[in-house]
Amino acid sequence: MCDSCQTVVATCIFGRLIRALLAYWT
């Protein structure tokens, strides 16, 4: 129903995961 909302949420979570991985690897 709220496709754009789900996309934004997924992008936010994915971005946070990437940031966490970068912070962990650095």
HELIX and SHEET records of a PDB file:
HELIX    1   1 ASP A    3  TRP A   25  1                                  23    
END                                                                             
